[in-house]
Amino acid sequence: MNKWILPCCTALLLLLSPEVAHADLKQKIKDKIEDGIFEAFAGELAKLPGLSHLIAQVESNQYQLVTANKNAGMLDLGRNSDLDKATLSRRANGAGFEISRQAYLAPGTYWLKASPKDKKKQAISRKIYVQAKRRSITNLTFWEKGRKTFPLQVVTQPTTAKVRVMNIGPKYEFGMPLAAGNYKLEISDKGYKTRKLTVRLDHNQNQFGVSLQPIGGKTVEADTASANDSKASVKDSEPAQTSAIKQAEKSIDAESDKDSGKAKKKPSSTIEAIVWVLMIGGFIFICWLTYKLFTFIFTLMGSAWRKLSA
């Protein structure tokens, strides 16, 4: 009987090994789905009903389709000749998917990671927000490594709003160089509610859009795409052409979002394989002990029977 134990154990291992690999594959697919970006399956998803309008826009404008959500918004990274690679993920530490300069995305919050062609410059990692059926413009500026000061640019709506940086002495000026760090802003204007917020100025982001809510009126959006000439465009009857202000509002309170930005640790495939091996090994050991126990009992009973028969 001993000669059958090893072959049986080997066969059991071979039968269970595909299950381990299958479980790992299912976990990987689940991770991709949780990211909310379906670039790898865009071809099949494009066949779903109700997407004809989106497909037409993708084909005519050569935008990248990365979601089948009919309320998708469009992310525009602008024309940046220094951009080498850009990826998006639902989690701060997620691997994400590589995207082109323009892409359709399901509405929500994403982590954008962008690397420059010039290796002497720093990569960017920032949180962005995509609105349903709107175009979100995100301007990327790659700064050289080792840089300690960055120009603070606050784009307001209305453009006449007064900006104050509460935790420094000098008066705020558009593009004023400041050391990397957190800055408390106060934006106010006559007829609008005053806003106070904290922004993180560093190589990841130096431009922030802030809109004020009119007292008893509509809320308008600041257009950071035109920040270079300090102008903002507002359209009450049409969808806004950028949601940069929403990106700023989602990222300015970075201190409170640190916990939610951290990726949940999940067991790796190696650990899962080790657990399975230990479980199988334990099962085999129990079977071996059971076999030895029954062998001992049968041997003892055989000896007793022979003595009684003598």
C-alpha positions as CSV (number, residue, x, y, z in Angstrom):
1,M,0.0,0.0,0.0
2,N,3.0,2.3,0.6
3,K,3.7,2.4,-3.1
4,W,0.3,4.0,-3.8
5,I,0.7,6.9,-1.4
6,L,3.3,9.0,-3.4
7,P,1.4,8.6,-6.8
8,C,-1.9,9.6,-5.2
9,C,-0.3,12.7,-3.5
10,T,1.3,13.7,-6.8
11,A,-2.0,13.3,-8.7
12,L,-3.8,15.4,-6.0
13,L,-1.2,18.2,-6.4
14,L,-1.6,18.2,-10.2
15,L,-5.4,18.4,-9.9
16,L,-5.3,21.3,-7.4
17,S,-2.5,23.3,-9.2
18,P,-4.9,24.6,-12.0
19,E,-7.3,25.8,-9.2
20,V,-4.5,27.9,-7.7
21,A,-3.7,29.5,-11.0
22,H,-7.4,30.0,-11.8
23,A,-7.9,31.7,-8.4
24,D,-5.0,34.0,-9.2
25,L,-6.4,34.8,-12.6
26,K,-9.8,35.6,-11.2
27,Q,-8.2,38.0,-8.7
28,K,-6.3,39.8,-11.4
29,I,-9.5,40.2,-13.4
30,K,-11.3,41.5,-10.3
31,D,-8.5,44.1,-9.8
32,K,-8.9,45.3,-13.3
33,I,-12.6,45.7,-13.0
34,E,-12.2,47.6,-9.7
35,D,-10.0,50.0,-11.5
36,G,-13.0,51.0,-13.6
37,I,-11.0,51.2,-16.8
38,F,-11.7,48.7,-19.5
39,E,-9.1,49.4,-22.1
40,A,-8.2,45.8,-22.6
41,F,-11.8,44.9,-23.5
42,A,-12.7,48.1,-25.4
43,G,-13.2,46.2,-28.6
44,E,-15.9,43.9,-27.2
45,L,-17.5,46.6,-25.0
46,A,-17.9,48.8,-28.1
47,K,-20.4,46.3,-29.4
48,L,-22.8,46.9,-26.6
49,P,-26.1,48.7,-27.4
50,G,-26.4,52.4,-26.7
51,L,-22.8,53.3,-27.5
52,S,-23.2,54.3,-31.1
53,H,-22.9,58.0,-30.4
54,L,-19.7,57.4,-28.4
55,I,-18.2,55.2,-31.1
56,A,-18.9,57.8,-33.7
57,Q,-17.0,60.4,-31.7
58,V,-14.1,58.0,-31.1
59,E,-13.8,57.2,-34.8
60,S,-14.2,60.8,-36.0
61,N,-11.9,62.4,-33.5
62,Q,-9.5,59.5,-33.0
63,Y,-10.0,59.5,-29.2
64,Q,-9.1,56.5,-27.2
65,L,-12.0,54.5,-25.8
66,V,-11.3,53.1,-22.4
67,T,-14.8,52.7,-21.0
68,A,-18.3,51.6,-22.2
69,N,-20.1,54.0,-19.8
70,K,-22.5,56.1,-21.9
71,N,-22.1,59.0,-19.5
72,A,-18.3,59.0,-20.1
73,G,-16.4,62.2,-20.0
74,M,-13.3,63.0,-22.0
75,L,-9.8,63.6,-20.5
76,D,-7.5,65.8,-22.5
77,L,-3.8,65.9,-21.4
78,G,-3.1,68.7,-24.0
79,R,-0.3,68.8,-26.5
80,N,2.8,68.1,-24.5
81,S,5.9,67.1,-26.5
82,D,7.7,66.1,-23.4
83,L,5.1,63.6,-22.3
84,D,6.5,60.0,-22.6
85,K,3.9,57.8,-20.9
86,A,0.6,58.4,-18.9
87,T,-1.4,55.9,-16.9
88,L,-4.6,56.0,-15.0
89,S,-5.8,54.0,-11.9
90,R,-8.6,54.1,-9.4
91,R,-6.1,53.7,-6.6
92,A,-3.0,55.7,-5.7
93,N,-0.7,52.7,-6.0
94,G,-2.6,50.9,-8.7
95,A,-0.8,49.7,-11.8
96,G,-3.5,51.3,-14.0
97,F,-3.7,51.4,-17.8
98,E,-1.7,53.4,-20.3
99,I,-3.7,56.1,-22.1
100,S,-3.2,58.3,-25.1
101,R,-3.4,62.1,-25.0
102,Q,-7.2,62.0,-25.2
103,A,-9.4,59.3,-23.8
104,Y,-13.1,58.7,-22.8
105,L,-13.5,57.7,-19.1
106,A,-16.3,56.8,-16.8
107,P,-17.0,59.7,-14.4
108,G,-15.1,59.6,-11.2
109,T,-11.8,60.2,-9.5
110,Y,-8.6,58.8,-10.9
111,W,-4.9,58.9,-10.2
112,L,-2.9,60.1,-13.1
113,K,0.8,59.2,-13.4
114,A,2.8,60.8,-16.2
115,S,6.5,60.4,-17.0
116,P,8.6,62.8,-19.2
117,K,10.9,61.9,-22.0
118,D,13.6,63.9,-20.4
119,K,14.9,61.7,-17.5
120,K,16.3,64.8,-15.8
121,K,12.8,65.9,-15.0
122,Q,10.4,64.6,-12.4
123,A,7.4,62.4,-13.1
124,I,3.9,63.5,-12.1
125,S,1.4,61.8,-9.8
126,R,-1.8,63.6,-9.1
127,K,-5.5,63.1,-8.5
128,I,-7.9,64.2,-11.2
129,Y,-11.7,64.2,-11.6
130,V,-13.7,63.4,-14.7
131,Q,-17.2,64.7,-15.1
132,A,-20.0,63.0,-17.0
133,K,-20.3,64.1,-20.6
134,R,-17.7,66.9,-20.2
135,R,-14.2,67.6,-21.3
136,S,-11.6,67.7,-18.6
137,I,-8.3,69.5,-19.5
138,T,-5.3,68.6,-17.5
139,N,-2.1,70.6,-18.2
140,L,1.1,68.8,-17.4
141,T,4.3,70.6,-16.6
142,F,7.4,68.5,-15.9
143,W,9.9,70.2,-13.6
144,E,13.6,69.4,-13.4
145,K,14.7,67.2,-10.5
146,G,16.0,68.9,-7.4
147,R,13.8,72.0,-8.0
148,K,12.7,73.5,-4.7
149,T,10.4,76.4,-5.7
150,F,7.4,76.4,-8.0
151,P,5.2,79.2,-9.4
152,L,1.8,79.3,-7.7
153,Q,-1.0,79.8,-10.2
154,V,-4.5,80.3,-8.9
155,V,-7.2,80.7,-11.6
156,T,-10.4,82.1,-10.2
157,Q,-14.0,82.5,-11.4
158,P,-14.9,85.3,-11.4
159,T,-11.5,86.6,-12.6
160,T,-11.8,89.7,-10.4
161,A,-11.7,87.6,-7.2
162,K,-9.0,88.4,-4.7
163,V,-6.5,85.7,-3.7
164,R,-4.7,85.7,-0.4
165,V,-2.1,83.2,0.8
166,M,-2.7,83.1,4.5
167,N,0.4,81.4,5.7
168,I,3.0,83.7,4.0
169,G,3.9,87.3,4.4
170,P,4.2,88.6,0.8
171,K,1.1,89.6,-1.2
172,Y,-0.1,87.0,-3.7
173,E,0.9,87.5,-7.3
174,F,0.0,85.1,-10.2
175,G,2.9,82.7,-10.7
176,M,4.9,83.9,-7.7
177,P,7.7,81.4,-6.8
178,L,7.2,79.6,-3.5
179,A,8.8,76.6,-1.8
180,A,7.1,73.3,-2.1
181,G,4.5,72.7,0.7
182,N,0.9,73.3,1.8
183,Y,-0.6,76.8,1.4
184,K,-3.8,78.1,2.8
185,L,-5.8,80.2,0.3
186,E,-8.6,82.6,0.8
187,I,-10.5,83.7,-2.3
188,S,-13.2,86.4,-2.1
189,D,-15.1,88.8,-4.2
190,K,-18.1,91.1,-3.8
191,G,-21.4,89.2,-4.3
192,Y,-19.8,85.8,-3.8
193,K,-19.2,83.5,-0.9
194,T,-15.6,83.5,0.4
195,R,-13.8,80.3,0.1
196,K,-10.9,79.0,2.2
197,L,-8.9,76.0,1.2
198,T,-5.5,74.3,1.4
199,V,-3.5,73.3,-1.6
200,R,-0.3,71.3,-2.0
201,L,2.3,73.0,-4.2
202,D,5.0,70.8,-5.6
203,H,6.3,69.2,-8.8
204,N,3.0,67.3,-9.2
205,Q,0.8,70.4,-9.4
206,N,1.3,74.2,-9.3
207,Q,-1.9,75.4,-11.0
208,F,-5.3,75.4,-9.2
209,G,-8.7,76.4,-10.3
210,V,-11.1,77.8,-7.8
211,S,-14.7,78.9,-8.4
212,L,-16.8,81.1,-6.1
213,Q,-20.5,80.5,-5.5
214,P,-22.6,83.6,-6.1
215,I,-24.8,84.6,-3.2
216,G,-28.2,83.3,-4.3
217,G,-27.0,82.5,-7.8
218,K,-25.4,79.8,-10.1
219,T,-22.0,78.3,-9.5
220,V,-19.6,78.9,-12.4
221,E,-16.4,77.1,-13.3
222,A,-12.8,78.4,-13.5
223,D,-11.0,77.5,-16.8
224,T,-7.4,76.7,-16.0
225,A,-6.8,75.9,-19.7
226,S,-6.5,79.7,-20.3
227,A,-4.5,80.4,-17.2
228,N,-1.5,81.7,-19.2
229,D,-3.4,84.8,-20.3
230,S,-5.4,85.0,-17.0
231,K,-8.8,84.7,-18.6
232,A,-11.7,82.4,-17.8
233,S,-14.7,81.4,-19.9
234,V,-18.1,80.7,-18.5
235,K,-21.1,79.2,-20.3
236,D,-24.3,78.9,-18.4
237,S,-26.3,77.3,-21.3
238,E,-23.7,74.8,-22.5
239,P,-21.6,72.2,-20.7
240,A,-18.3,73.6,-19.5
241,Q,-15.3,72.8,-21.6
242,T,-13.1,71.8,-18.7
243,S,-13.5,70.4,-15.2
244,A,-10.1,71.5,-13.9
245,I,-11.8,73.2,-11.0
246,K,-13.3,69.9,-10.0
247,Q,-9.9,68.3,-10.1
248,A,-8.6,71.0,-7.8
249,E,-11.5,70.6,-5.4
250,K,-10.9,66.9,-5.2
251,S,-7.2,67.2,-4.7
252,I,-6.7,70.3,-2.5
253,D,-7.6,68.5,0.8
254,A,-4.8,65.9,0.3
255,E,-4.3,65.5,4.0
256,S,-7.8,64.2,4.6
257,D,-7.6,61.8,1.6
258,K,-4.3,60.1,2.4
259,D,-6.0,57.1,4.0
260,S,-8.5,56.6,1.2
261,G,-5.7,56.9,-1.4
262,K,-3.7,54.1,0.0
263,A,-4.1,50.8,-1.9
264,K,-5.4,47.9,0.0
265,K,-2.8,45.2,0.3
266,K,-3.8,41.9,-1.2
267,P,-2.1,38.5,-0.9
268,S,0.3,37.9,-3.8
269,S,0.1,34.8,-6.0
270,T,3.3,33.5,-4.4
271,I,1.7,33.6,-0.9
272,E,-1.5,32.0,-2.2
273,A,0.6,29.2,-3.7
274,I,2.5,28.6,-0.4
275,V,-0.8,28.5,1.5
276,W,-2.2,25.9,-1.0
277,V,1.0,23.8,-0.7
278,L,0.8,23.9,3.1
279,M,-2.8,22.9,3.0
280,I,-2.2,20.0,0.6
281,G,0.9,19.0,2.6
282,G,-1.2,19.0,5.8
283,F,-3.9,16.8,4.2
284,I,-1.3,14.4,2.9
285,F,0.3,14.2,6.4
286,I,-3.1,13.4,8.0
287,C,-3.7,10.7,5.4
288,W,-0.3,9.2,6.2
289,L,-0.9,9.3,9.9
290,T,-4.3,7.6,9.4
291,Y,-2.7,4.9,7.2
292,K,0.0,4.3,9.9
293,L,-2.7,4.1,12.6
294,F,-4.8,1.5,10.8
295,T,-1.7,-0.5,9.9
296,F,-0.7,-0.6,13.5
297,I,-4.2,-1.6,14.6
298,F,-4.4,-4.4,12.0
299,T,-0.9,-5.6,13.0
300,L,-1.9,-5.6,16.6
301,M,-5.1,-7.5,15.9
302,G,-3.3,-10.0,13.8
303,S,-0.8,-10.7,16.6
304,A,-3.6,-11.1,19.1
305,W,-5.5,-13.5,16.8
306,R,-2.4,-15.7,16.3
307,K,-1.8,-15.9,20.0
308,L,-5.5,-16.9,20.6
309,S,-5.3,-19.5,17.8
310,A,-2.1,-21.1,19.1
